[in-house]
Amino acid sequence: MCRGTFPLFSESTYSVAPANAKEQVRNSADLVVASNAEDGVAAFLESAFQL
């Protein structure tokens, strides 16, 4: 699956998807983090932006 399938991913420099995202989304992301139930995206943002 190419990044062009997901317009937001195509517009971004770096894409992140939670582990519980659909397979196509996970395969298109640059990084797969823990699921939303585990606050994976929040943990990524805290780490990436030193929050």
DSSP file (Angstrom, degrees, kcal/mol; ACC not computed):
  #  RESIDUE AA STRUCTURE BP1 BP2  ACC     N-H-->O    O-->H-N    N-H-->O    O-->H-N    TCO  KAPPA ALPHA  PHI   PSI    X-CA   Y-CA   Z-CA
    1    1 A M              0   0    0      0, 0.0     2,-0.2     0, 0.0     0, 0.0   0.000 360.0 360.0 360.0 131.5    0.0    0.0    0.0
    2    2 A C    >   -     0   0    0      1,-0.1     3,-1.8     0, 0.0     4,-0.3  -0.559 360.0-114.6 -94.0 159.3    1.4    3.3   -0.9
    3    3 A R  G >  S+     0   0    0      1,-0.3     3,-1.6    -2,-0.2     7,-0.4   0.792 109.9  72.8 -59.3 -29.1    1.3    6.5    1.1
    4    4 A G  G 3  S+     0   0    0      1,-0.3    -1,-0.3     5,-0.1     6,-0.1   0.667  81.1  72.3 -63.4 -16.0   -0.9    8.1   -1.7
    5    5 A T  G <  S+     0   0    0     -3,-1.8    -1,-0.3     1,-0.2    -2,-0.2   0.800  99.3  48.1 -68.5 -28.2   -3.8    5.9   -0.6
    6    6 A F  S X> S-     0   0    0     -3,-1.6     4,-1.8    -4,-0.3     3,-0.8  -0.908  75.5-159.0-117.1 101.9   -4.1    8.1    2.6
    7    7 A P  H 3> S+     0   0    0      0, 0.0     4,-1.6     0, 0.0     5,-0.2   0.829  90.6  54.7 -52.5 -39.5   -4.1   11.8    1.6
    8    8 A L  H 3> S+     0   0    0      1,-0.2     4,-1.0     2,-0.2     3,-0.1   0.904 108.0  49.7 -64.0 -39.2   -3.1   13.0    5.1
    9    9 A F  H <4 S+     0   0    0     -3,-0.8     3,-0.4     1,-0.2    -1,-0.2   0.881 108.2  54.3 -64.3 -37.2   -0.1   10.7    5.1
   10   10 A S  H  < S+     0   0    0     -4,-1.8    -1,-0.2    -7,-0.4    -2,-0.2   0.823 110.2  46.7 -66.0 -31.1    0.9   12.1    1.7
   11   11 A E  H  < S+     0   0    0     -4,-1.6    -1,-0.2    -3,-0.1    -2,-0.2   0.652 102.5  79.7 -84.9 -17.1    0.8   15.6    3.0
   12   12 A S  S  < S-     0   0    0     -4,-1.0     3,-0.1    -3,-0.4    -3,-0.0  -0.548  70.3-141.7 -94.7 157.5    2.8   14.8    6.2
   13   13 A T  S    S+     0   0    0      1,-0.3     2,-0.4    -2,-0.2    -1,-0.1   0.834  93.1  18.2 -78.7 -35.8    6.5   14.5    6.6
   14   14 A Y  S    S-     0   0    0      2,-0.0     2,-0.4    16,-0.0    -1,-0.3  -0.998  72.9-154.8-142.2 130.9    6.1   11.6    9.1
   15   15 A S        -     0   0    0     -2,-0.4    16,-1.6    -3,-0.1    15,-1.1  -0.891   7.3-171.4-116.0 141.6    3.1    9.4    9.7
   16   16 A V  E     -a   31   0A   0     -2,-0.4    16,-0.2    14,-0.2    10,-0.0  -0.983   2.3-174.8-129.7 137.2    2.2    7.5   12.9
   17   17 A A  E     -a   32   0A   0     14,-2.3    16,-2.4    -2,-0.4     2,-0.1  -0.981  26.8-115.7-131.1 144.9   -0.6    5.0   13.4
   18   18 A P  E >   -a   33   0A   0      0, 0.0     3,-2.2     0, 0.0    17,-0.3  -0.445  31.7-111.8 -75.2 155.3   -1.8    3.2   16.5
   19   19 A A  T 3  S+     0   0    0     14,-1.4    16,-0.1     1,-0.3    15,-0.1   0.737 116.2  56.3 -59.3 -25.1   -1.4   -0.6   16.7
   20   20 A N  T 3  S+     0   0    0     14,-0.1    -1,-0.3     6,-0.0     3,-0.1   0.324  82.6 113.7 -93.6   9.7   -5.1   -1.1   16.5
   21   21 A A  S <  S-     0   0    0     -3,-2.2    -4,-0.0     1,-0.1     5,-0.0  -0.309  83.8 -78.3 -70.4 163.2   -5.5    0.8   13.2
   22   22 A K    >>  -     0   0    0      1,-0.1     4,-2.4     4,-0.1     3,-0.6  -0.283  44.8-110.8 -60.2 150.6   -6.6   -1.0   10.1
   23   23 A E  H 3> S+     0   0    0      1,-0.3     4,-2.8     2,-0.2     5,-0.2   0.857 116.9  55.0 -54.3 -41.7   -3.8   -3.0    8.5
   24   24 A Q  H 3> S+     0   0    0      1,-0.2     4,-1.1     2,-0.2    -1,-0.3   0.886 109.8  47.1 -61.8 -38.6   -3.7   -0.8    5.4
   25   25 A V  H X> S+     0   0    0     -3,-0.6     4,-1.3     2,-0.2     3,-0.5   0.943 112.7  48.5 -68.4 -47.7   -3.2    2.3    7.7
   26   26 A R  H 3< S+     0   0    0     -4,-2.4     3,-0.5     1,-0.2    -2,-0.2   0.905 110.8  51.5 -58.5 -42.2   -0.5    0.5    9.7
   27   27 A N  H 3< S+     0   0    0     -4,-2.8    -1,-0.2     1,-0.2    -2,-0.2   0.764 111.7  47.4 -67.9 -24.5    1.3   -0.6    6.6
   28   28 A S  H << S+     0   0    0     -4,-1.1    -1,-0.2    -3,-0.5    -2,-0.2   0.645  94.5  94.8 -89.8 -16.8    1.3    2.9    5.2
   29   29 A A  S  < S-     0   0    0     -4,-1.3   -13,-0.2    -3,-0.5     3,-0.1  -0.394  71.3-138.6 -77.3 152.1    2.6    4.6    8.3
   30   30 A D  S    S+     0   0    0    -15,-1.1     2,-0.4     1,-0.3   -14,-0.2   0.801  92.2  19.7 -73.7 -30.7    6.2    5.4    9.0
   31   31 A L  E     -a   16   0A   0    -16,-1.6   -14,-2.3     2,-0.0     2,-0.5  -0.999  64.5-153.3-144.0 136.6    5.8    4.3   12.6
   32   32 A V  E     -a   17   0A   0     -2,-0.4     2,-0.2   -16,-0.2     3,-0.1  -0.959  23.0-174.6-109.8 125.3    3.3    2.1   14.4
   33   33 A V  E     -a   18   0A   0    -16,-2.4   -14,-1.4    -2,-0.5     8,-0.1  -0.487  38.2 -60.5-108.6 179.7    2.9    2.9   18.1
   34   34 A A  S    S-     0   0    0      6,-0.2    -1,-0.2   -16,-0.2     7,-0.2  -0.107  70.5 -83.1 -56.9 160.5    0.9    1.3   20.9
   35   35 A S    > > -     0   0    0    -17,-0.3     5,-2.3     5,-0.2     3,-1.0  -0.068  36.7-106.9 -64.0 165.8   -2.8    1.1   20.6
   36   36 A N  G > 5S+     0   0    0      1,-0.3     3,-1.5     3,-0.2    -1,-0.1   0.820 121.4  61.7 -64.7 -29.1   -5.2    3.9   21.5
   37   37 A A  G 3 5S+     0   0    0      1,-0.3    -1,-0.3     2,-0.1    -2,-0.0   0.765 107.6  44.8 -65.6 -24.2   -6.2    1.9   24.6
   38   38 A E  G < 5S-     0   0    0     -3,-1.0    -1,-0.3     0, 0.0    -2,-0.2   0.227 117.4-114.8-101.9  11.5   -2.6    2.2   25.7
   39   39 A D  T <>5 +     0   0    0     -3,-1.5     4,-2.6     3,-0.1    -3,-0.2   0.860  58.4 159.5  58.2  38.6   -2.3    5.9   24.8
   40   40 A G  H  >< +     0   0    0     -5,-2.3     4,-2.1     1,-0.2    -6,-0.2   0.891  69.3  45.1 -60.9 -44.5    0.2    5.1   22.1
   41   41 A V  H  > S+     0   0    0      2,-0.2     4,-2.7     1,-0.2    -1,-0.2   0.911 113.4  50.9 -68.6 -41.0   -0.2    8.3   20.0
   42   42 A A  H  > S+     0   0    0      1,-0.2     4,-2.6     2,-0.2    -2,-0.2   0.923 110.6  49.1 -61.4 -43.7   -0.2   10.4   23.2
   43   43 A A  H  X S+     0   0    0     -4,-2.6     4,-2.1     1,-0.2    -1,-0.2   0.902 111.3  50.2 -62.9 -40.3    3.1    8.8   24.3
   44   44 A F  H  X S+     0   0    0     -4,-2.1     4,-3.3     2,-0.2     5,-0.3   0.941 111.4  47.6 -61.9 -47.1    4.6    9.3   20.9
   45   45 A L  H  X S+     0   0    0     -4,-2.7     4,-2.4     1,-0.2     6,-0.3   0.908 111.0  51.2 -62.6 -42.2    3.6   13.0   20.9
   46   46 A E  H  <>S+     0   0    0     -4,-2.6     5,-1.8    -5,-0.2     4,-0.3   0.904 116.4  41.3 -60.1 -41.2    5.0   13.5   24.4
   47   47 A S  H ><5S+     0   0    0     -4,-2.1     3,-0.7     3,-0.2    -2,-0.2   0.935 116.4  46.7 -72.6 -47.4    8.3   11.9   23.4
   48   48 A A  H 3<5S+     0   0    0     -4,-3.3    -2,-0.2     1,-0.2    -3,-0.2   0.852 124.4  32.0 -65.7 -36.2    8.6   13.6   20.0
   49   49 A F  T 3<5S-     0   0    0     -4,-2.4    -1,-0.2    -5,-0.3    -2,-0.2   0.254 104.9-122.9-108.4  11.8    7.8   17.0   21.2
   50   50 A Q  T < 5       0   0    0     -3,-0.7    -3,-0.2    -4,-0.3    -4,-0.1   0.896 360.0 360.0  48.1  51.7    9.3   16.7   24.7
   51   51 A L      <       0   0    0     -5,-1.8    -1,-0.1    -6,-0.3    -4,-0.1   0.433 360.0 360.0 -85.9 360.0    6.0   17.5   26.4
